[in-house]
Amino acid sequence: MDLVNDILTTMYSFDFSPLESLIDLNDLRNIAAILGVAIGLTTASKKWGNKAVYFATVGASSNSPASITSLSITNLKDKPLIIYEINVLFKKTNSYFCLQKFYPPLVIKGLEAISLDPTKYSKLEIEPNPFLELHLKIEIFLITDSSAIKCKPAKSPGSIVFQKMKKYKPITVSKNKFNKKNLQ
């Protein structure tokens, strides 16, 4: 306790008058308050609203038409995202369809991703099939209990690799397999 008293006595004995001419202590408090509010608003904005991105793969098989074969959704907010259905909107034809409904609802935890294979269908009742277009323009909407969230498309990993590695020469890799096992 004596040590604490000695330190406090020493602190009070310093003369801060030269510092007062450089910086007013009230200004310092105001700057600290503004920084505190900015940090608080930034932290709170991570909780407000919903935001998600998607990465979709379009494909076809012998018994199903061209469609979304796999869909990855990433929740960009720090709170769970509860999804009741996923809708696909085609910009060119101004039409949409329900890609998948969830019962019970699909829950994506905060700042996590989920990958799913949508249920297959036999045919879309629109001609021609919009998934066969060369430049497919779709929007994915996640239907929640209170709103419809428009997902932004995520950047393709291939485009990121191309952008970062465009000045390098790629190496081809061959893998030999027998009974679905890699041979060495």
FENNORUR-V912899 format. One line per field, one symbol per residue. ss: DSSP state (@ for helix, = for strand, . for the rest). psi: psi as a letter, one per 30 degrees, with the letter a starting at -180 (. if undefined). burial: + if it has 24 or more other ideal C-beta (glycine too) atoms within 12 Angstrom, else -. Layout:
ss->???
psi->???
burial->???
This chain:
ss->.@@@@@@@@@@@@...@@@@@@..@@@@@@@@@@@@@@@@@@@@@......==========..============.....==========....==============....====.............@@@.....======....======...@@@@@@@@@...........==..==..
psi->eeeeeeeeeeeffkjgeeeffekkfeeeeeeeeeeeeeeeeeeefffkakkllljkkklllfgllkajfkkkkkjglhlkjjkelkkkkjeefhllljekkkjllkkjlkhllkkljlkllekkhkkljfffkeikjlkkkkjafflkkjkkklkkeeeeeeefgfglklkkkkkkkkhgkkk.
burial->-------------------------------------------------+++++++++------+-+++-+++++++---++++++++++-----++-++-+---+-+-----+---+-----+-----++------+++++++----+++---------------------------------
